[in-house]
Amino acid sequence: MRRGFSLLPRHTSESRGTSAVRMLLLICVFAGVAWLYTKHFDRTLADIQTRAAVHDATGLLDSGQMRQLREFSALFRDEFGVELVLRITQGPVEIPRLKSKTLFLGLDIKNQTLIVEYPAWMRRALGPGFTADLETAHMAPYFASDSWPTGLMMALKRIWDQLMTLETRETPAQ
C-alpha cells in the first residue's frame, strides 16, 4: 500500500558507503555556496566603500574617470590602509569630519582650488612642501587647460608614487 505521492525515487538498496558519500557531497555543496556568498559579500562591500569615496557634485566626470578614481581609492585602502575621500564641487569645499586614516582631496572647479588633508603619518612623510606644491603649482596648468580630471588623477598618482618611494627606501634589501 502506497503512503502518499513523492517525486523523489525510492532508494531501497542504498549501502552505507553510498549514503556517506552523498552526505559528504551535500556538505561540500553547502560549504561551496557559503564560500561563494562570502566572496560576493566582500566584493560588494569593497564596491560600496569605493563608490562612497568619490563624490562629484558637478557631474562632470565620466564613468571611466569615476572608475579610475575608485580604483585609486581601493589601492590606497589596500596598500596603506588609508581611506580616500574625494569631493568635487562648483563652490567652496566643505571638509567633512575625517577619521585618523583618511586622505581627503577637495576640488573646487569654480575657484580652481585643491585642498588636501592627510593622516598625520602621511603629512610627516610627505612634508609641507609637497602639499603646497600639490595644491598650487601642480593643478594650475590643468585648470588653465580645463583638464582638471587629469590633474586630479595625476595628483593622486604623485601622492602614491611619493609614498611608494618612501616605503621602498625604508624597506631593507633582502
Buried (B, 14 or more C-beta within 10 A) or exposed (E): EEEEEEEEEEEEEEEEEEEEEEEEEEEEEEEEEEEEEEEEEEEEEBEEBBEEBBBBEBEEBEEEBBEBBBEBBBBBBEEBEBBBBBBBBEEEBEEEEBEEBBBBBBBBBEEEBBBBBBBEEBBEBBEEEBBEEBBEEBBEEBBEEEEBBEBBBBBBEBBBEBBEEEEEEEEEEE
